[in-house]
Amino acid sequence: MPSVVGLLEQRELAARRSPLAARRRVDELREEADRIHAELAVAEREWNEWVIARSRVGEVLAPDGDVVVSDPSEGLPDPGGRPVRPGPAEAAKPKSVVPMWRAGLVWSELSQDYQRILRALADRDRLGQGPLTCQEMAGCSGLDPVPAKVEALRSKAKRLVARGWLAESAPGRFTLAKDVAGPGGGS
């Protein structure tokens, strides 16, 4: 059986080494945090370059020199998740480019998300059921009516209103604009 003094000496020796081990662990964690912060800075810089590039492409592709202002939150990574770098095909997608409506413009000029909104409103109009809310649009599109999805639809619907494709008959209630027709043509 070890002596009490021997046990105390062992504990004292372990306690003296323990601060060194703890200090070493703190230093390792600081180095890892510095490395992660550096990687984060690079990823954020790359992300910002993609956002600027998408904005510039949207300006160049806008009809009649109209400047297309995209929703700044569109395409942003989830704040709780890792930044995701879009591939080259995603960088130039015209999903935020909504041309001003004019006679003869067809729905195929718009991305699938916008076409879904127009299709839901056209079906509703054809059935004589009146305007749709964004929550109802989410249900028509097969999306969960959670706030994030509803707000994304609201942003798209407001953009369509601003560009002349939709009318907002009452706050938050959307219909096709007066001269916008079905999917085949714009008049």
Rosetta constraint file for C-alpha pairs under 8 A:
AtomPair CA 2 CA 6 HARMONIC 6.36 0.50
AtomPair CA 2 CA 7 HARMONIC 6.79 0.50
AtomPair CA 3 CA 7 HARMONIC 6.30 0.50
AtomPair CA 4 CA 8 HARMONIC 6.20 0.50
AtomPair CA 5 CA 9 HARMONIC 6.17 0.50
AtomPair CA 6 CA 10 HARMONIC 6.26 0.50
AtomPair CA 7 CA 11 HARMONIC 6.23 0.50
AtomPair CA 8 CA 12 HARMONIC 6.03 0.50
AtomPair CA 9 CA 13 HARMONIC 6.10 0.50
AtomPair CA 10 CA 14 HARMONIC 6.16 0.50
AtomPair CA 11 CA 15 HARMONIC 6.01 0.50
AtomPair CA 12 CA 16 HARMONIC 6.22 0.50
AtomPair CA 13 CA 17 HARMONIC 6.35 0.50
AtomPair CA 14 CA 18 HARMONIC 5.86 0.50
AtomPair CA 15 CA 19 HARMONIC 6.86 0.50
AtomPair CA 16 CA 20 HARMONIC 7.38 0.50
AtomPair CA 17 CA 21 HARMONIC 6.40 0.50
AtomPair CA 18 CA 22 HARMONIC 5.99 0.50
AtomPair CA 19 CA 23 HARMONIC 5.88 0.50
AtomPair CA 20 CA 24 HARMONIC 6.06 0.50
AtomPair CA 21 CA 25 HARMONIC 6.16 0.50
AtomPair CA 22 CA 26 HARMONIC 6.20 0.50
AtomPair CA 23 CA 27 HARMONIC 6.24 0.50
AtomPair CA 24 CA 28 HARMONIC 6.24 0.50
AtomPair CA 25 CA 29 HARMONIC 6.17 0.50
AtomPair CA 26 CA 30 HARMONIC 6.15 0.50
AtomPair CA 27 CA 31 HARMONIC 6.26 0.50
AtomPair CA 28 CA 32 HARMONIC 6.24 0.50
AtomPair CA 29 CA 33 HARMONIC 6.08 0.50
AtomPair CA 30 CA 34 HARMONIC 6.10 0.50
AtomPair CA 31 CA 35 HARMONIC 6.21 0.50
AtomPair CA 32 CA 36 HARMONIC 6.20 0.50
AtomPair CA 33 CA 37 HARMONIC 6.08 0.50
AtomPair CA 34 CA 38 HARMONIC 6.20 0.50
AtomPair CA 35 CA 39 HARMONIC 6.30 0.50
AtomPair CA 36 CA 40 HARMONIC 6.04 0.50
AtomPair CA 37 CA 41 HARMONIC 6.16 0.50
AtomPair CA 38 CA 42 HARMONIC 6.41 0.50
AtomPair CA 39 CA 43 HARMONIC 6.16 0.50
AtomPair CA 40 CA 44 HARMONIC 6.02 0.50
AtomPair CA 41 CA 45 HARMONIC 6.12 0.50
AtomPair CA 42 CA 46 HARMONIC 6.23 0.50
AtomPair CA 43 CA 47 HARMONIC 6.08 0.50
AtomPair CA 43 CA 83 HARMONIC 6.94 0.50
AtomPair CA 43 CA 85 HARMONIC 7.89 0.50
AtomPair CA 44 CA 48 HARMONIC 6.09 0.50
AtomPair CA 44 CA 83 HARMONIC 7.51 0.50
AtomPair CA 45 CA 49 HARMONIC 6.30 0.50
AtomPair CA 46 CA 50 HARMONIC 6.38 0.50
AtomPair CA 46 CA 85 HARMONIC 7.65 0.50
AtomPair CA 47 CA 51 HARMONIC 6.29 0.50
AtomPair CA 47 CA 83 HARMONIC 7.71 0.50
AtomPair CA 47 CA 85 HARMONIC 6.37 0.50
AtomPair CA 48 CA 52 HARMONIC 6.18 0.50
AtomPair CA 49 CA 53 HARMONIC 6.08 0.50
AtomPair CA 50 CA 54 HARMONIC 6.08 0.50
AtomPair CA 50 CA 86 HARMONIC 7.74 0.50
AtomPair CA 50 CA 91 HARMONIC 6.70 0.50
AtomPair CA 51 CA 55 HARMONIC 6.18 0.50
AtomPair CA 52 CA 56 HARMONIC 6.17 0.50
AtomPair CA 53 CA 57 HARMONIC 6.16 0.50
AtomPair CA 53 CA 91 HARMONIC 7.46 0.50
AtomPair CA 54 CA 58 HARMONIC 6.11 0.50
AtomPair CA 54 CA 91 HARMONIC 5.86 0.50
AtomPair CA 54 CA 92 HARMONIC 6.01 0.50
AtomPair CA 55 CA 59 HARMONIC 6.29 0.50
AtomPair CA 55 CA 69 HARMONIC 7.81 0.50
AtomPair CA 55 CA 70 HARMONIC 7.39 0.50
AtomPair CA 56 CA 60 HARMONIC 6.24 0.50
AtomPair CA 57 CA 61 HARMONIC 6.07 0.50
AtomPair CA 57 CA 92 HARMONIC 6.64 0.50
AtomPair CA 58 CA 62 HARMONIC 5.95 0.50
AtomPair CA 58 CA 67 HARMONIC 7.66 0.50
AtomPair CA 58 CA 68 HARMONIC 6.13 0.50
AtomPair CA 58 CA 94 HARMONIC 7.11 0.50
AtomPair CA 58 CA 96 HARMONIC 7.45 0.50
AtomPair CA 58 CA 97 HARMONIC 6.03 0.50
AtomPair CA 59 CA 65 HARMONIC 7.48 0.50
AtomPair CA 59 CA 66 HARMONIC 7.31 0.50
AtomPair CA 59 CA 67 HARMONIC 5.30 0.50
AtomPair CA 59 CA 68 HARMONIC 5.91 0.50
AtomPair CA 60 CA 65 HARMONIC 7.67 0.50
AtomPair CA 61 CA 97 HARMONIC 7.73 0.50
AtomPair CA 62 CA 66 HARMONIC 5.50 0.50
AtomPair CA 62 CA 67 HARMONIC 6.28 0.50
AtomPair CA 62 CA 68 HARMONIC 6.35 0.50
AtomPair CA 62 CA 97 HARMONIC 6.84 0.50
AtomPair CA 62 CA 99 HARMONIC 6.72 0.50
AtomPair CA 63 CA 99 HARMONIC 6.41 0.50
AtomPair CA 63 CA 100 HARMONIC 7.73 0.50
AtomPair CA 68 CA 96 HARMONIC 7.69 0.50
AtomPair CA 68 CA 97 HARMONIC 6.30 0.50
AtomPair CA 68 CA 98 HARMONIC 7.46 0.50
AtomPair CA 69 CA 96 HARMONIC 7.98 0.50
AtomPair CA 70 CA 74 HARMONIC 7.46 0.50
AtomPair CA 70 CA 96 HARMONIC 5.54 0.50
AtomPair CA 70 CA 97 HARMONIC 7.58 0.50
AtomPair CA 71 CA 96 HARMONIC 7.66 0.50
AtomPair CA 71 CA 155 HARMONIC 7.55 0.50
AtomPair CA 72 CA 76 HARMONIC 7.78 0.50
AtomPair CA 76 CA 83 HARMONIC 7.97 0.50
AtomPair CA 77 CA 81 HARMONIC 6.85 0.50
AtomPair CA 77 CA 82 HARMONIC 6.98 0.50
AtomPair CA 77 CA 83 HARMONIC 5.21 0.50
AtomPair CA 77 CA 84 HARMONIC 6.23 0.50
AtomPair CA 78 CA 82 HARMONIC 7.27 0.50
AtomPair CA 78 CA 83 HARMONIC 7.43 0.50
AtomPair CA 86 CA 90 HARMONIC 5.73 0.50
AtomPair CA 86 CA 91 HARMONIC 6.23 0.50
AtomPair CA 87 CA 91 HARMONIC 6.43 0.50
AtomPair CA 88 CA 92 HARMONIC 7.25 0.50
AtomPair CA 89 CA 93 HARMONIC 6.87 0.50
AtomPair CA 94 CA 98 HARMONIC 7.97 0.50
AtomPair CA 94 CA 110 HARMONIC 7.94 0.50
AtomPair CA 94 CA 111 HARMONIC 6.96 0.50
AtomPair CA 95 CA 110 HARMONIC 7.41 0.50
AtomPair CA 95 CA 111 HARMONIC 5.38 0.50
AtomPair CA 97 CA 110 HARMONIC 7.68 0.50
AtomPair CA 98 CA 110 HARMONIC 6.37 0.50
AtomPair CA 98 CA 159 HARMONIC 7.53 0.50
AtomPair CA 98 CA 160 HARMONIC 7.15 0.50
AtomPair CA 98 CA 163 HARMONIC 6.88 0.50
AtomPair CA 99 CA 109 HARMONIC 7.77 0.50
AtomPair CA 99 CA 110 HARMONIC 7.87 0.50
AtomPair CA 99 CA 163 HARMONIC 6.60 0.50
AtomPair CA 100 CA 163 HARMONIC 4.58 0.50
AtomPair CA 100 CA 164 HARMONIC 6.10 0.50
AtomPair CA 100 CA 165 HARMONIC 7.61 0.50
AtomPair CA 101 CA 105 HARMONIC 6.57 0.50
AtomPair CA 101 CA 163 HARMONIC 6.10 0.50
AtomPair CA 101 CA 164 HARMONIC 5.20 0.50
AtomPair CA 101 CA 165 HARMONIC 5.65 0.50
AtomPair CA 101 CA 186 HARMONIC 7.80 0.50
AtomPair CA 102 CA 186 HARMONIC 7.17 0.50
AtomPair CA 103 CA 179 HARMONIC 7.83 0.50
AtomPair CA 103 CA 186 HARMONIC 5.51 0.50
AtomPair CA 103 CA 187 HARMONIC 5.15 0.50
AtomPair CA 104 CA 185 HARMONIC 5.91 0.50
AtomPair CA 104 CA 186 HARMONIC 4.73 0.50
AtomPair CA 104 CA 187 HARMONIC 5.67 0.50
AtomPair CA 105 CA 109 HARMONIC 7.37 0.50
AtomPair CA 105 CA 185 HARMONIC 6.27 0.50
AtomPair CA 105 CA 186 HARMONIC 4.73 0.50
AtomPair CA 105 CA 187 HARMONIC 7.64 0.50
AtomPair CA 106 CA 183 HARMONIC 6.63 0.50
AtomPair CA 106 CA 184 HARMONIC 6.18 0.50
AtomPair CA 106 CA 185 HARMONIC 4.65 0.50
AtomPair CA 106 CA 186 HARMONIC 5.07 0.50
AtomPair CA 107 CA 115 HARMONIC 6.26 0.50
AtomPair CA 107 CA 183 HARMONIC 5.42 0.50
AtomPair CA 107 CA 184 HARMONIC 7.06 0.50
AtomPair CA 107 CA 185 HARMONIC 6.95 0.50
AtomPair CA 107 CA 186 HARMONIC 7.12 0.50
AtomPair CA 108 CA 115 HARMONIC 7.40 0.50
AtomPair CA 108 CA 183 HARMONIC 7.67 0.50
AtomPair CA 110 CA 114 HARMONIC 5.99 0.50
AtomPair CA 110 CA 115 HARMONIC 6.22 0.50
AtomPair CA 111 CA 115 HARMONIC 6.27 0.50
AtomPair CA 112 CA 116 HARMONIC 6.06 0.50
AtomPair CA 113 CA 117 HARMONIC 6.60 0.50
AtomPair CA 114 CA 118 HARMONIC 6.36 0.50
AtomPair CA 114 CA 156 HARMONIC 6.95 0.50
AtomPair CA 114 CA 157 HARMONIC 7.93 0.50
AtomPair CA 114 CA 160 HARMONIC 7.90 0.50
AtomPair CA 115 CA 119 HARMONIC 5.95 0.50
AtomPair CA 116 CA 120 HARMONIC 6.16 0.50
AtomPair CA 116 CA 141 HARMONIC 6.85 0.50
AtomPair CA 117 CA 121 HARMONIC 6.34 0.50
AtomPair CA 117 CA 137 HARMONIC 6.91 0.50
AtomPair CA 117 CA 141 HARMONIC 7.81 0.50
AtomPair CA 117 CA 157 HARMONIC 7.46 0.50
AtomPair CA 118 CA 122 HARMONIC 5.98 0.50
AtomPair CA 118 CA 176 HARMONIC 7.03 0.50
AtomPair CA 119 CA 123 HARMONIC 6.10 0.50
AtomPair CA 119 CA 182 HARMONIC 7.66 0.50
AtomPair CA 119 CA 183 HARMONIC 7.31 0.50
AtomPair CA 120 CA 124 HARMONIC 6.18 0.50
AtomPair CA 120 CA 137 HARMONIC 6.86 0.50
AtomPair CA 120 CA 140 HARMONIC 6.52 0.50
AtomPair CA 120 CA 141 HARMONIC 7.65 0.50
AtomPair CA 121 CA 125 HARMONIC 6.00 0.50
AtomPair CA 121 CA 131 HARMONIC 7.31 0.50
AtomPair CA 121 CA 132 HARMONIC 6.91 0.50
AtomPair CA 121 CA 174 HARMONIC 7.72 0.50
AtomPair CA 121 CA 175 HARMONIC 5.91 0.50
AtomPair CA 121 CA 176 HARMONIC 6.23 0.50
AtomPair CA 122 CA 126 HARMONIC 5.97 0.50
AtomPair CA 122 CA 176 HARMONIC 6.81 0.50
AtomPair CA 122 CA 181 HARMONIC 7.84 0.50
AtomPair CA 122 CA 182 HARMONIC 6.43 0.50
AtomPair CA 123 CA 127 HARMONIC 6.24 0.50
AtomPair CA 124 CA 128 HARMONIC 6.24 0.50
AtomPair CA 124 CA 129 HARMONIC 5.34 0.50
AtomPair CA 124 CA 130 HARMONIC 6.42 0.50
AtomPair CA 124 CA 131 HARMONIC 7.40 0.50
AtomPair CA 124 CA 132 HARMONIC 7.76 0.50
AtomPair CA 125 CA 129 HARMONIC 6.00 0.50
AtomPair CA 125 CA 130 HARMONIC 6.01 0.50
AtomPair CA 125 CA 131 HARMONIC 7.69 0.50
AtomPair CA 125 CA 175 HARMONIC 7.57 0.50
AtomPair CA 125 CA 176 HARMONIC 7.84 0.50
AtomPair CA 130 CA 175 HARMONIC 7.21 0.50
AtomPair CA 131 CA 169 HARMONIC 7.39 0.50
AtomPair CA 131 CA 173 HARMONIC 5.44 0.50
AtomPair CA 131 CA 174 HARMONIC 5.07 0.50
AtomPair CA 131 CA 175 HARMONIC 4.92 0.50
AtomPair CA 132 CA 136 HARMONIC 6.03 0.50
AtomPair CA 132 CA 137 HARMONIC 6.48 0.50
AtomPair CA 132 CA 173 HARMONIC 5.27 0.50
AtomPair CA 132 CA 174 HARMONIC 5.29 0.50
AtomPair CA 132 CA 175 HARMONIC 6.70 0.50
AtomPair CA 133 CA 137 HARMONIC 6.25 0.50
AtomPair CA 133 CA 172 HARMONIC 5.70 0.50
AtomPair CA 133 CA 173 HARMONIC 4.76 0.50
AtomPair CA 133 CA 174 HARMONIC 6.34 0.50
AtomPair CA 134 CA 138 HARMONIC 6.18 0.50
AtomPair CA 134 CA 150 HARMONIC 5.70 0.50
AtomPair CA 134 CA 151 HARMONIC 7.73 0.50
AtomPair CA 134 CA 153 HARMONIC 6.04 0.50
AtomPair CA 134 CA 154 HARMONIC 5.75 0.50
AtomPair CA 134 CA 157 HARMONIC 7.99 0.50
AtomPair CA 134 CA 172 HARMONIC 7.00 0.50
AtomPair CA 134 CA 173 HARMONIC 7.50 0.50
AtomPair CA 135 CA 139 HARMONIC 6.59 0.50
AtomPair CA 135 CA 145 HARMONIC 5.76 0.50
AtomPair CA 135 CA 150 HARMONIC 5.64 0.50
AtomPair CA 136 CA 140 HARMONIC 6.29 0.50
AtomPair CA 137 CA 141 HARMONIC 6.07 0.50
AtomPair CA 137 CA 153 HARMONIC 7.61 0.50
AtomPair CA 138 CA 142 HARMONIC 6.24 0.50
AtomPair CA 138 CA 143 HARMONIC 4.94 0.50
AtomPair CA 138 CA 144 HARMONIC 6.51 0.50
AtomPair CA 138 CA 145 HARMONIC 5.60 0.50
AtomPair CA 138 CA 149 HARMONIC 7.16 0.50
AtomPair CA 138 CA 150 HARMONIC 6.32 0.50
AtomPair CA 138 CA 153 HARMONIC 7.29 0.50
AtomPair CA 139 CA 143 HARMONIC 5.72 0.50
AtomPair CA 139 CA 144 HARMONIC 6.77 0.50
AtomPair CA 139 CA 145 HARMONIC 6.48 0.50
AtomPair CA 143 CA 149 HARMONIC 7.16 0.50
AtomPair CA 144 CA 149 HARMONIC 7.03 0.50
AtomPair CA 145 CA 149 HARMONIC 6.38 0.50
AtomPair CA 145 CA 150 HARMONIC 6.02 0.50
AtomPair CA 146 CA 150 HARMONIC 6.19 0.50
AtomPair CA 147 CA 151 HARMONIC 5.93 0.50
AtomPair CA 148 CA 152 HARMONIC 6.22 0.50
AtomPair CA 149 CA 153 HARMONIC 6.31 0.50
AtomPair CA 150 CA 154 HARMONIC 6.11 0.50
AtomPair CA 151 CA 155 HARMONIC 6.14 0.50
AtomPair CA 152 CA 156 HARMONIC 6.39 0.50
AtomPair CA 153 CA 157 HARMONIC 6.01 0.50
AtomPair CA 154 CA 158 HARMONIC 6.01 0.50
AtomPair CA 154 CA 172 HARMONIC 7.85 0.50
AtomPair CA 155 CA 159 HARMONIC 6.22 0.50
AtomPair CA 156 CA 160 HARMONIC 6.25 0.50
AtomPair CA 157 CA 161 HARMONIC 6.21 0.50
AtomPair CA 157 CA 166 HARMONIC 7.32 0.50
AtomPair CA 157 CA 174 HARMONIC 7.51 0.50
AtomPair CA 158 CA 162 HARMONIC 6.17 0.50
AtomPair CA 159 CA 163 HARMONIC 6.23 0.50
AtomPair CA 160 CA 164 HARMONIC 6.19 0.50
AtomPair CA 160 CA 165 HARMONIC 5.13 0.50
AtomPair CA 160 CA 166 HARMONIC 5.52 0.50
AtomPair CA 161 CA 165 HARMONIC 5.73 0.50
AtomPair CA 161 CA 166 HARMONIC 4.48 0.50
AtomPair CA 161 CA 167 HARMONIC 5.47 0.50
AtomPair CA 161 CA 168 HARMONIC 6.82 0.50
AtomPair CA 161 CA 177 HARMONIC 7.96 0.50
AtomPair CA 162 CA 166 HARMONIC 7.95 0.50
AtomPair CA 164 CA 177 HARMONIC 6.63 0.50
AtomPair CA 165 CA 176 HARMONIC 6.40 0.50
AtomPair CA 165 CA 177 HARMONIC 5.44 0.50
AtomPair CA 165 CA 180 HARMONIC 6.39 0.50
AtomPair CA 166 CA 174 HARMONIC 6.63 0.50
AtomPair CA 166 CA 175 HARMONIC 5.71 0.50
AtomPair CA 166 CA 176 HARMONIC 4.43 0.50
AtomPair CA 166 CA 177 HARMONIC 4.31 0.50
AtomPair CA 166 CA 180 HARMONIC 7.91 0.50
AtomPair CA 167 CA 174 HARMONIC 5.75 0.50
AtomPair CA 167 CA 175 HARMONIC 5.33 0.50
AtomPair CA 167 CA 176 HARMONIC 5.83 0.50
AtomPair CA 167 CA 177 HARMONIC 4.80 0.50
AtomPair CA 167 CA 178 HARMONIC 7.73 0.50
AtomPair CA 168 CA 172 HARMONIC 6.81 0.50
AtomPair CA 168 CA 173 HARMONIC 5.60 0.50
AtomPair CA 168 CA 174 HARMONIC 4.54 0.50
AtomPair CA 168 CA 175 HARMONIC 6.38 0.50
AtomPair CA 169 CA 173 HARMONIC 5.92 0.50
AtomPair CA 169 CA 174 HARMONIC 6.11 0.50
AtomPair CA 169 CA 175 HARMONIC 6.96 0.50
AtomPair CA 170 CA 174 HARMONIC 7.48 0.50
AtomPair CA 176 CA 180 HARMONIC 6.21 0.50
AtomPair CA 176 CA 181 HARMONIC 7.94 0.50
AtomPair CA 179 CA 186 HARMONIC 7.35 0.50
AtomPair CA 179 CA 187 HARMONIC 5.64 0.50
AtomPair CA 180 CA 186 HARMONIC 5.16 0.50
AtomPair CA 180 CA 187 HARMONIC 5.55 0.50
AtomPair CA 181 CA 185 HARMONIC 6.15 0.50
AtomPair CA 181 CA 186 HARMONIC 5.19 0.50
AtomPair CA 181 CA 187 HARMONIC 5.39 0.50
AtomPair CA 182 CA 186 HARMONIC 7.04 0.50
